[in-house]
């Protein structure tokens, strides 16, 4: 498919996605505007223990921070996100993709994300949320590292205990081009502050699930399963990796963990998580995308601390 045709198809898919809510809203009533602004902030620190390469005597460990914030008023939300990933290496010269290079294969990774969303309630028990997001994940240079996503959430809440959400999204990534995705999420007792509650998501990328138990209103524990790792990172133009100057990298793994939540004040939450990361792999593709080269690493243990605050 040539590039012009691909862009035309992306354009018409995006128009189709955003035209649908217009027809739905036209037959329904508008939700009452909430004139009270709300701000939410969340900061995470994570530390991943050493993970050994399956094909060489080398290891990597990872740590970093993630920050998310959003401002909501009159059904409109603006969001900002920041991530910083740092890698520590043992025997980097033995890495299978390093070809004897004795220095670290890359420096810290940065991700910046900006988003806009708008919500309406066209029918009783129904909520419609459509959004636009743009982000960049890179080692040094931001050019050719951009990712864009347009999507719609159709949420149906037939009772206080159950909620169903269908998400349709269109992503465009400099490394891979355009991709259409569909997710379906079920939430059970998601408003509850006592007893059991849970979440389950069937995704076009990876299924995720969470089961939570509130011992008290303030204290809860949860077990969860899902996917972790970085976004698609654009490597530096000065990369020491042979043939990978300005190329793309993904660090991906499957997570299974236990989390403890403590709400020490209204809308202020502190969480501690301990999880096992399995199936970890680094996948590389050239500056123009194409065939991936995949290198596997052993399992690792990850510790996370999260603080969130709404006001």
Backbone torsions as a table, in degrees:
resi	resn	phi	psi	omega
1	UNK	NA	126.4	179.8
2	UNK	-74.2	163.5	-171.7
3	UNK	-64.8	-37.5	-179.8
4	UNK	-65.2	-43.7	179.5
5	UNK	-63.9	-39.8	179.1
6	UNK	-61.8	-44.0	179.5
7	UNK	-64.0	-38.0	178.4
8	UNK	-63.1	-43.2	179.5
9	UNK	-65.2	-40.5	176.3
10	UNK	-58.9	-42.2	-177.9
11	UNK	-63.7	-47.3	-177.2
12	UNK	-70.2	-32.8	174.7
13	UNK	-64.5	-41.6	178.7
14	UNK	-63.3	-44.5	178.1
15	UNK	-61.0	-40.8	-179.9
16	UNK	-64.1	-42.1	-179.7
17	UNK	-61.3	-42.0	-175.1
18	UNK	-87.9	-12.1	175.8
19	UNK	-79.2	-32.7	-178.0
20	UNK	-56.7	-47.5	179.7
21	UNK	-63.0	-27.2	178.3
22	UNK	-62.6	-42.7	-179.9
23	UNK	-69.7	-33.7	178.5
24	UNK	-69.4	-45.3	-176.9
25	UNK	-65.4	-33.4	-177.4
26	UNK	-60.3	-28.3	-179.0
27	UNK	-93.9	1.2	-175.6
28	UNK	-123.7	-179.5	179.3
29	UNK	-97.2	151.3	178.2
30	UNK	-78.9	145.8	175.5
31	UNK	-72.6	150.8	176.4
32	UNK	-65.7	136.1	179.1
33	UNK	-72.3	138.4	175.8
34	UNK	-100.9	110.3	-174.8
35	UNK	-81.0	-4.5	179.5
36	UNK	-88.3	120.5	178.6
37	UNK	-75.0	147.0	177.7
38	UNK	-132.1	136.4	178.5
39	UNK	-119.9	132.1	176.8
40	UNK	-123.4	138.6	177.8
41	UNK	-135.7	144.2	177.7
42	UNK	-144.3	134.8	176.8
43	UNK	-130.4	134.5	-177.9
44	UNK	-124.0	140.8	168.8
45	UNK	-119.3	133.8	179.8
46	UNK	-132.8	151.1	178.3
47	UNK	-141.2	118.2	-178.5
48	UNK	-106.1	125.0	-179.1
49	UNK	-66.7	174.5	-176.2
50	UNK	-60.5	140.5	178.1
51	UNK	-130.8	122.1	-173.7
52	UNK	-89.0	140.9	176.2
53	UNK	-65.8	140.3	-179.3
54	UNK	-73.4	-15.3	-173.3
55	UNK	-120.2	1.5	-177.1
56	UNK	-155.9	163.6	179.3
57	UNK	-86.0	69.4	178.7
58	UNK	-144.8	154.4	-177.4
59	UNK	-139.5	156.1	173.2
60	UNK	-135.0	145.8	172.3
61	UNK	-128.1	152.9	-171.2
62	UNK	-135.9	145.1	173.3
63	UNK	-148.6	166.2	178.8
64	UNK	172.0	-176.5	179.0
65	UNK	-131.8	151.4	175.0
66	UNK	-133.9	135.8	-179.3
67	UNK	-130.8	132.3	177.1
68	UNK	-133.1	141.0	175.9
69	UNK	-145.1	152.9	175.4
70	UNK	-150.0	148.1	179.2
71	UNK	-121.1	124.0	-175.4
72	UNK	-125.0	131.1	175.7
73	UNK	-157.4	138.4	178.4
74	UNK	52.2	45.6	177.7
75	UNK	67.9	7.8	179.7
76	UNK	-113.0	136.6	-177.1
77	UNK	-127.9	132.9	171.6
78	UNK	-114.4	136.5	-175.6
79	UNK	-131.9	155.3	177.2
80	UNK	-141.8	138.3	178.8
81	UNK	-135.9	148.7	179.6
82	UNK	-141.5	136.7	174.8
83	UNK	-133.8	147.1	176.6
84	UNK	-138.2	117.5	-179.4
85	UNK	-111.4	128.9	177.9
86	UNK	-119.9	136.6	-178.9
87	UNK	-114.1	140.5	174.4
88	UNK	-120.3	133.2	-170.4
89	UNK	-118.2	146.1	169.9
90	UNK	-120.3	125.2	-177.1
91	UNK	54.1	54.2	-179.0
92	UNK	-61.4	-23.2	-179.6
93	UNK	-66.6	-15.5	-179.8
94	UNK	-96.7	1.6	179.2
95	UNK	-61.4	137.7	-176.9
96	UNK	-65.9	-20.7	179.3
97	UNK	-102.3	4.9	-177.0
98	UNK	-98.0	-17.2	178.3
99	UNK	50.6	47.5	173.9
100	UNK	82.4	3.9	178.6
101	UNK	-70.0	124.4	-171.6
102	UNK	-82.9	-13.4	-178.4
103	UNK	-92.2	167.9	177.9
104	UNK	-60.3	138.9	-175.5
105	UNK	-69.2	-23.9	176.9
106	UNK	-158.4	163.1	177.1
107	UNK	-93.2	-164.6	179.5
108	UNK	-62.3	150.9	175.6
109	UNK	-104.7	144.5	178.6
110	UNK	-126.9	140.0	172.6
111	UNK	-127.9	131.1	173.6
112	UNK	-119.1	135.0	-177.1
113	UNK	-136.8	135.6	176.3
114	UNK	-127.9	141.5	-177.6
115	UNK	-145.3	157.9	176.4
116	UNK	-138.6	136.5	178.7
117	UNK	-143.2	152.2	177.7
118	UNK	-137.0	135.6	-176.4
119	UNK	-118.7	143.8	173.6
120	UNK	-145.2	159.9	178.4
121	UNK	-120.4	88.0	-175.8
122	UNK	-72.6	-22.3	179.9
123	UNK	-140.5	160.0	174.5
124	UNK	-61.9	134.4	-179.0
125	UNK	71.7	2.3	178.9
126	UNK	-113.0	141.2	174.4
127	UNK	-134.4	138.2	179.9
128	UNK	-118.3	126.7	179.3
129	UNK	-129.9	121.0	175.4
130	UNK	-122.0	147.6	-165.7
131	UNK	-147.0	160.0	172.9
132	UNK	-131.1	137.3	178.0
133	UNK	-136.2	146.5	174.5
134	UNK	-137.1	137.4	179.8
135	UNK	-149.4	163.1	179.2
136	UNK	-140.1	130.1	179.3
137	UNK	-125.7	123.8	-169.0
138	UNK	-156.1	161.2	172.6
139	UNK	-87.5	-52.9	177.9
140	UNK	-131.5	-61.2	-176.5
141	UNK	-85.5	135.1	179.9
142	UNK	-85.2	-22.1	-177.1
143	UNK	-58.3	142.2	180.0
144	UNK	61.6	23.8	179.1
145	UNK	-117.1	12.1	-169.4
146	UNK	-86.2	146.8	175.8
147	UNK	-134.4	135.3	-179.4
148	UNK	-125.8	144.0	178.2
149	UNK	-141.4	132.4	172.6
150	UNK	-121.6	134.9	-176.3
151	UNK	-158.1	169.9	178.2
152	UNK	-134.5	135.8	170.8
153	UNK	-107.1	123.5	172.2
154	UNK	-103.5	110.6	-175.5
155	UNK	-111.5	129.3	177.1
156	UNK	-123.7	122.7	-178.3
157	UNK	-121.1	87.0	-175.5
158	UNK	-68.8	-22.2	178.8
159	UNK	-150.3	174.5	180.0
160	UNK	-67.4	-20.8	-174.3
161	UNK	-93.8	-20.9	-173.2
162	UNK	-127.0	142.0	177.5
163	UNK	-143.8	135.5	-179.5
164	UNK	-125.1	132.6	-178.8
165	UNK	-131.2	126.3	173.2
166	UNK	-108.0	124.9	179.4
167	UNK	-114.2	131.9	173.2
168	UNK	-121.6	128.0	-175.1
169	UNK	-140.5	155.0	174.9
170	UNK	-126.0	121.4	-179.5
171	UNK	-110.7	145.4	170.9
172	UNK	-131.6	122.3	-178.4
173	UNK	-123.0	134.0	-179.8
174	UNK	-52.5	-35.3	-175.8
175	UNK	-75.5	-31.6	-169.5
176	UNK	-123.2	-13.9	-174.6
177	UNK	87.9	-149.9	-173.0
178	UNK	-96.9	148.0	178.3
179	UNK	-150.5	134.2	178.4
180	UNK	-97.5	132.4	-178.8
181	UNK	-128.5	154.1	178.1
182	UNK	-136.4	131.5	177.7
183	UNK	-128.4	148.7	175.5
184	UNK	-133.8	126.8	-175.9
185	UNK	-123.5	138.5	174.7
186	UNK	-117.9	130.2	175.5
187	UNK	-120.4	135.9	-178.7
188	UNK	-124.4	125.4	-179.2
189	UNK	55.0	36.6	-173.6
190	UNK	-68.2	-17.6	175.8
191	UNK	-89.9	-8.0	-170.3
192	UNK	-68.2	142.7	173.7
193	UNK	-115.8	14.3	175.0
194	UNK	-151.4	150.5	178.1
195	UNK	73.2	-155.3	-173.0
196	UNK	-90.1	150.0	170.9
197	UNK	-154.5	164.1	-176.5
198	UNK	-160.8	164.7	177.6
199	UNK	-139.9	143.6	176.2
200	UNK	-144.7	131.6	-177.7
201	UNK	-129.4	127.8	172.4
202	UNK	-101.2	117.2	-172.1
203	UNK	-119.7	153.9	173.7
204	UNK	-70.4	-11.5	178.0
205	UNK	-104.8	-55.3	-175.8
206	UNK	-161.3	135.0	178.2
207	UNK	-73.9	147.9	178.5
208	UNK	-136.8	151.4	179.5
209	UNK	-151.7	155.5	179.2
210	UNK	-150.2	136.4	175.4
211	UNK	-126.3	123.8	-173.1
212	UNK	-120.9	147.9	173.3
213	UNK	-133.1	125.2	177.0
214	UNK	-92.1	114.0	173.8
215	UNK	-74.0	-41.8	173.5
216	UNK	-138.1	179.2	177.1
217	UNK	-61.6	-32.9	-176.0
218	UNK	-89.4	-28.4	-169.0
219	UNK	-120.6	129.0	179.7
220	UNK	-144.1	159.4	174.2
221	UNK	-131.7	155.7	-178.0
222	UNK	-149.2	148.7	168.3
223	UNK	-113.0	145.9	-174.9
224	UNK	-147.8	159.6	179.7
225	UNK	-142.4	135.4	-179.5
226	UNK	-177.4	-157.5	-177.9
227	UNK	-114.9	142.2	177.6
228	UNK	-131.6	174.0	176.9
229	UNK	127.4	-170.3	-176.7
230	UNK	-88.6	169.2	165.0
231	UNK	-75.0	-173.2	174.2
232	UNK	-78.5	113.8	-172.8
233	UNK	-96.3	132.9	174.1
234	UNK	-88.0	118.2	-179.9
235	UNK	-74.2	161.1	-174.9
236	UNK	-67.0	151.7	172.5
237	UNK	-65.9	-18.7	178.7
238	UNK	-104.0	21.9	-178.2
239	UNK	-57.2	139.0	177.7
240	UNK	-83.1	-5.7	-179.0
241	UNK	-75.3	126.8	-176.9
242	UNK	-58.6	125.6	176.1
243	UNK	74.0	9.6	-175.0
244	UNK	-122.8	27.0	175.2
245	UNK	-69.5	121.7	-178.4
246	UNK	70.2	17.3	179.5
247	UNK	-85.6	-170.4	-174.6
248	UNK	-124.7	145.8	-177.7
249	UNK	-134.8	142.7	169.6
250	UNK	-130.2	133.8	175.9
251	UNK	-111.5	108.3	-171.7
252	UNK	-127.8	150.7	176.8
253	UNK	-161.7	164.4	176.1
254	UNK	-99.0	139.9	-176.1
255	UNK	-117.9	143.1	170.0
256	UNK	-138.6	121.2	-171.7
257	UNK	-148.7	174.2	176.9
258	UNK	-122.4	134.4	-177.6
259	UNK	-127.6	141.1	174.6
260	UNK	-116.2	127.9	-179.1
261	UNK	-115.5	136.3	176.2
262	UNK	-133.7	113.8	178.6
263	UNK	-93.6	89.5	-171.9
264	UNK	-79.3	-10.9	174.6
265	UNK	-155.7	158.6	178.6
266	UNK	-53.7	127.1	177.9
267	UNK	65.2	21.3	175.2
268	UNK	-129.1	117.1	-171.1
269	UNK	-126.5	136.1	175.1
270	UNK	-121.5	128.4	-176.6
271	UNK	-127.3	144.6	173.9
272	UNK	-126.0	131.2	-178.9
273	UNK	-129.4	142.9	172.7
274	UNK	-129.2	123.3	-173.8
275	UNK	-138.4	156.4	175.6
276	UNK	-102.2	126.2	177.7
277	UNK	-102.9	122.4	-178.4
278	UNK	-123.6	163.3	177.4
279	UNK	61.6	33.2	-176.4
280	UNK	-72.2	137.7	178.9
281	UNK	-150.0	145.9	172.0
282	UNK	-104.2	124.7	179.2
283	UNK	-118.5	134.1	-177.9
284	UNK	-117.6	143.8	170.4
285	UNK	-138.9	155.2	-174.9
286	UNK	-69.4	173.4	-179.4
287	UNK	-57.0	-23.6	178.8
288	UNK	-108.6	22.9	-179.6
289	UNK	79.6	-141.2	177.7
290	UNK	92.8	-158.8	-174.0
291	UNK	-65.9	135.6	178.7
292	UNK	-87.3	145.8	168.5
293	UNK	-109.4	127.1	-172.0
294	UNK	-116.9	134.5	177.8
295	UNK	-126.9	129.2	-173.5
296	UNK	-98.4	150.0	178.5
297	UNK	-130.9	157.5	-178.0
298	UNK	-70.3	169.5	179.2
299	UNK	-64.4	157.4	178.7
300	UNK	-145.8	166.1	178.0
301	UNK	-110.4	137.6	-177.6
302	UNK	-124.8	138.5	176.3
303	UNK	-117.4	133.2	-178.0
304	UNK	-131.0	143.9	172.4
305	UNK	-126.4	132.3	-178.7
306	UNK	-130.5	137.3	172.6
307	UNK	-126.7	129.2	177.6
308	UNK	-129.4	148.6	-175.3
309	UNK	-147.2	130.7	176.0
310	UNK	-120.2	139.5	178.1
311	UNK	-157.0	NA	NA
